[in-house]
Amino acid sequence: MPTESERPCLVITAKNGYLRYNASWVIGRILRDYESWMDPAVRMRLVEMLEQRRQYMRRNTRKGTPVPKPGQTGLCISIYEPSKSKTAGEPSYDLIYWSGLAVATVQLVVAAIPFATAGDCSILVITVCGTIFAFITGGLPQWKAEKWACRRKSPNGYILTRGNGAQHCILILGNEHGLNLEDLAVGGQMTYRSSDVLTRLCLAAISILWIGLLITAAGVKQNTWYLLAVGGIGIFQNVLVAGWRRTPSALGVHLDFRGVVGEMTTMDALLALEARHTRAGRSLLPIFFPGELLPEETAKWQALEIKALQETERAQLVAQEQSTEAVPESWIAHARNFERK
């Protein structure tokens, strides 16, 4: 798997703000294709935010001055949760996945034409061998280990964003059913020695077979246009698959939508997120506001922190009361009761 993401991406642990620079192809693709799979509620909220920004600009612009529709405003934070019904790290098979079999079938049909019309089986044999080698290479278990090189059932929440100036953030809540995205973000640096030997032996053998196949293909003198057509179909399918937008489920990350937080200003969005999910908004604060905050902004964050501490203390008191009620009778009390009897 590639060890560098296609686009810059940050993976932030929601509970403590721990930051990792992403090197995972899976996470990079999730953010790259986000606008194609985001929930309709997120899209609607973004439209509302852009309209709010436009109205704000109209109120603060000289009368009669045309105000264009803004292309970006504030911060839109979508909230997801790992699916409890699907296994993380096991991708769902979408149309793009099955297109490989469909294209391989078309290639075999094209390669069979010279055999059916002129009795020339060379094109068909080369195509069959190439298809088998390709499926064996792609089916090696090493690729799966590298693609999802992380722990499962993570209890932590994670935030995905492109960084300061981004329009979207994705908060993935922790429920012990998802992938550990901290591990996944540096998955390219992890190795699996138990699979390395098998992978290297298989690749060495397949490389020799590929070289033999290429030498054989170079010696074909008749019906070469069919061989060119087979290769062209495969190249077209590869280009299509590489650029096609896919859902997180197709990448082994199964998510259920839980809500959206979006405001016309980034600070308001972070405050709203912090009020809804403690520590999540504060974890993003150094990313979007690396400098000093205004006094009124600092006061708002302090108020949220005090509220969070009060809720934590209240929850601890409730837990202590429940544990006190559930404490079994001590052995000393039990002995005293027995003596009285």
Solvent accessible surface area in square Angstrom, and as a share of the most:
residue,aa,sasa,rsa
1,M,77,0.34
2,P,72,0.45
3,T,76,0.44
4,E,126,0.57
5,S,23,0.15
6,E,91,0.41
7,R,122,0.45
8,P,110,0.69
9,C,4,0.03
10,L,19,0.09
11,V,0,0.00
12,I,1,0.00
13,T,1,0.01
14,A,12,0.10
15,K,116,0.49
16,N,84,0.43
17,G,26,0.25
18,Y,114,0.43
19,L,61,0.31
20,R,69,0.25
21,Y,162,0.62
22,N,14,0.07
23,A,13,0.10
24,S,8,0.05
25,W,48,0.17
26,V,1,0.01
27,I,0,0.00
28,G,3,0.03
29,R,21,0.08
30,I,2,0.01
31,L,10,0.05
32,R,41,0.15
33,D,1,0.01
34,Y,6,0.02
35,E,106,0.47
36,S,58,0.37
37,W,36,0.13
38,M,11,0.05
39,D,38,0.20
40,P,94,0.59
41,A,38,0.29
42,V,0,0.00
43,R,106,0.39
44,M,127,0.57
45,R,47,0.17
46,L,27,0.14
47,V,80,0.46
48,E,83,0.37
49,M,0,0.00
50,L,19,0.09
51,E,72,0.32
52,Q,76,0.34
53,R,57,0.21
54,R,63,0.23
55,Q,65,0.29
56,Y,89,0.34
57,M,63,0.28
58,R,116,0.42
59,R,173,0.63
60,N,99,0.51
61,T,51,0.30
62,R,205,0.75
63,K,200,0.85
64,G,76,0.74
65,T,65,0.38
66,P,118,0.74
67,V,19,0.11
68,P,97,0.61
69,K,118,0.50
70,P,20,0.13
71,G,77,0.74
72,Q,91,0.41
73,T,7,0.04
74,G,17,0.16
75,L,0,0.00
76,C,0,0.00
77,I,0,0.00
78,S,0,0.00
79,I,1,0.00
80,Y,9,0.03
81,E,27,0.12
82,P,11,0.07
83,S,7,0.04
84,K,133,0.56
85,S,103,0.67
86,K,107,0.45
87,T,91,0.53
88,A,14,0.11
89,G,0,0.00
90,E,82,0.37
91,P,38,0.24
92,S,42,0.27
93,Y,125,0.47
94,D,44,0.23
95,L,143,0.71
96,I,15,0.08
97,Y,104,0.40
98,W,122,0.43
99,S,24,0.16
100,G,24,0.23
101,L,92,0.46
102,A,59,0.46
103,V,29,0.17
104,A,12,0.09
105,T,78,0.46
106,V,74,0.43
107,Q,28,0.12
108,L,61,0.30
109,V,94,0.54
110,V,27,0.16
111,A,0,0.00
112,A,34,0.26
113,I,69,0.35
114,P,1,0.00
115,F,103,0.43
116,A,86,0.67
117,T,106,0.62
118,A,73,0.57
119,G,53,0.51
120,D,30,0.15
121,C,63,0.38
122,S,37,0.24
123,I,0,0.00
124,L,43,0.21
125,V,79,0.46
126,I,13,0.07
127,T,9,0.05
128,V,57,0.33
129,C,42,0.25
130,G,14,0.14
131,T,24,0.14
132,I,88,0.44
133,F,24,0.10
134,A,56,0.43
135,F,104,0.43
136,I,84,0.43
137,T,41,0.24
138,G,57,0.54
139,G,59,0.57
140,L,16,0.08
141,P,77,0.48
142,Q,7,0.03
143,W,71,0.25
144,K,93,0.39
145,A,27,0.21
146,E,53,0.24
147,K,46,0.19
148,W,13,0.04
149,A,0,0.00
150,C,13,0.07
151,R,156,0.57
152,R,100,0.36
153,K,148,0.63
154,S,6,0.04
155,P,84,0.53
156,N,33,0.17
157,G,13,0.12
158,Y,3,0.01
159,I,0,0.00
160,L,1,0.00
161,T,0,0.00
162,R,83,0.30
163,G,6,0.06
164,N,99,0.51
165,G,54,0.52
166,A,17,0.13
167,Q,25,0.11
168,H,20,0.09
169,C,0,0.00
170,I,0,0.00
171,L,2,0.01
172,I,8,0.04
173,L,40,0.20
174,G,32,0.31
175,N,27,0.14
176,E,103,0.46
177,H,77,0.35
178,G,6,0.06
179,L,12,0.06
180,N,11,0.06
181,L,7,0.03
182,E,27,0.12
183,D,19,0.10
184,L,1,0.01
185,A,0,0.00
186,V,31,0.18
187,G,6,0.06
188,G,36,0.34
189,Q,141,0.63
190,M,78,0.35
191,T,103,0.60
192,Y,71,0.27
193,R,202,0.74
194,S,109,0.70
195,S,24,0.15
196,D,29,0.15
197,V,99,0.57
198,L,94,0.47
199,T,9,0.06
200,R,167,0.61
201,L,117,0.58
202,C,37,0.22
203,L,58,0.29
204,A,54,0.42
205,A,52,0.40
206,I,13,0.06
207,S,54,0.35
208,I,123,0.62
209,L,90,0.45
210,W,82,0.29
211,I,102,0.52
212,G,34,0.32
213,L,19,0.10
214,L,115,0.57
215,I,120,0.61
216,T,77,0.45
217,A,23,0.18
218,A,81,0.63
219,G,48,0.46
220,V,21,0.12
221,K,172,0.73
222,Q,129,0.57
223,N,46,0.24
224,T,60,0.35
225,W,197,0.69
226,Y,69,0.26
227,L,40,0.20
228,L,113,0.56
229,A,42,0.33
230,V,13,0.08
231,G,34,0.33
232,G,35,0.34
233,I,48,0.25
234,G,15,0.14
235,I,115,0.59
236,F,141,0.59
237,Q,26,0.12
238,N,94,0.48
239,V,103,0.59
240,L,74,0.37
241,V,40,0.23
242,A,57,0.44
243,G,51,0.49
244,W,123,0.43
245,R,131,0.48
246,R,39,0.14
247,T,68,0.40
248,P,9,0.06
249,S,27,0.17
250,A,6,0.05
251,L,2,0.01
252,G,0,0.00
253,V,10,0.06
254,H,11,0.05
255,L,32,0.16
256,D,52,0.27
257,F,55,0.23
258,R,117,0.43
259,G,11,0.10
260,V,35,0.20
261,V,12,0.07
262,G,4,0.04
263,E,56,0.25
264,M,38,0.17
265,T,50,0.29
266,T,30,0.17
267,M,15,0.07
268,D,63,0.32
269,A,0,0.00
270,L,0,0.00
271,L,20,0.10
272,A,35,0.27
273,L,0,0.00
274,E,9,0.04
275,A,63,0.49
276,R,120,0.44
277,H,47,0.21
278,T,75,0.44
279,R,96,0.35
280,A,2,0.02
281,G,0,0.00
282,R,53,0.19
283,S,6,0.04
284,L,0,0.00
285,L,20,0.10
286,P,85,0.54
287,I,31,0.16
288,F,14,0.06
289,F,61,0.25
290,P,106,0.67
291,G,54,0.52
292,E,175,0.78
293,L,47,0.23
294,L,100,0.50
295,P,108,0.68
296,E,99,0.44
297,E,31,0.14
298,T,51,0.30
299,A,56,0.43
300,K,102,0.43
301,W,6,0.02
302,Q,100,0.44
303,A,59,0.46
304,L,33,0.16
305,E,81,0.36
306,I,98,0.50
307,K,107,0.45
308,A,20,0.16
309,L,103,0.51
310,Q,94,0.42
311,E,78,0.35
312,T,68,0.39
313,E,103,0.46
314,R,138,0.50
315,A,62,0.48
316,Q,102,0.45
317,L,105,0.52
318,V,72,0.41
319,A,57,0.44
320,Q,108,0.48
321,E,107,0.48
322,Q,113,0.50
323,S,62,0.40
324,T,97,0.56
325,E,146,0.65
326,A,79,0.62
327,V,100,0.57
328,P,110,0.69
329,E,103,0.46
330,S,63,0.41
331,W,212,0.74
332,I,117,0.59
333,A,37,0.29
334,H,96,0.43
335,A,48,0.37
336,R,145,0.53
337,N,56,0.29
338,F,152,0.63
339,E,139,0.62
340,R,198,0.72
341,K,202,0.86
